[in-house]
C-alpha cells in the first residue's frame, strides 16, 4: 500500500493590518540601517549603494537618487512580477526614501560619525531584516532585489546570493570615492546583509501571501 502524497497547504494571506505593520517595520529598520551606513561613510550594495555613491559625489539628495536609479528595474518587474508587486515596491522605496533623512534631524539622532566597520555590521543587518519584511509582504526595495527574486522564482537560485554577487560590483565601484578601509567595511556590510536574506528567504520555504 502506497502512502498518500502530502497535500500542500495554501498560503495564509496577509491582512491589510499585517501588510501595514510589515511595511512600517521594514521602513523603520531599513531607514535606520541606511542612516548608520552613511554615518560610517560606508556604501551598501544594490541601487541603494549606487544612490549612496552618487550622493557622496553630488548635491542631489539620497532619496531622489534612490528613486531614479530604480526606474529601469521597475520596468523589468512590471512584466515579470506584475503591477501589484511594482506598486508595493514603489511605496516601499518612497517610505524609506522619505524616512532616511528623518534620523539626522535635530532632537533625534542628529549628525553622528561612526566607525565604518561597526556601521557596516549593524547597518547592513538592519537593512537585511527590512528587506525580508518587504519580501514577505509582496514588495521589495527595487533594483537588485527584483533581479534576485525573479531568478529565485525561475531558476531556484537563492535571491540573497544573487544580490551578493551584484552588490560586489557596486562595492568595488566605491574605490572611486573611498579609501580601501571604507571599501573593505562596505564589503563586510554587503556580505552580512545578503546572508541575512539568503539564509531566511530560501526557495520553497516561504510563499508570499500578500
ABEGO torsion letter per residue (X at the ends): XBBBBBBBBBBBBBBAAAAAAAAAAAAAAAAAAAAAAAAAGBBBBEAAAAAAAAAAABABBAAAAAAAAAAAAAAAAAAAAEAAAAAAAAAAAAAAAAAAAAAABBGBAEBBBBBAAAAAAAAAAAAAAAAAAAAAAGBBAEEAAAAAAAAAAAAGBBAAAAAAAAAAAAAAAAAAABBAAAAAAAAAAAAAAAAAAAAABBBGABBBAX
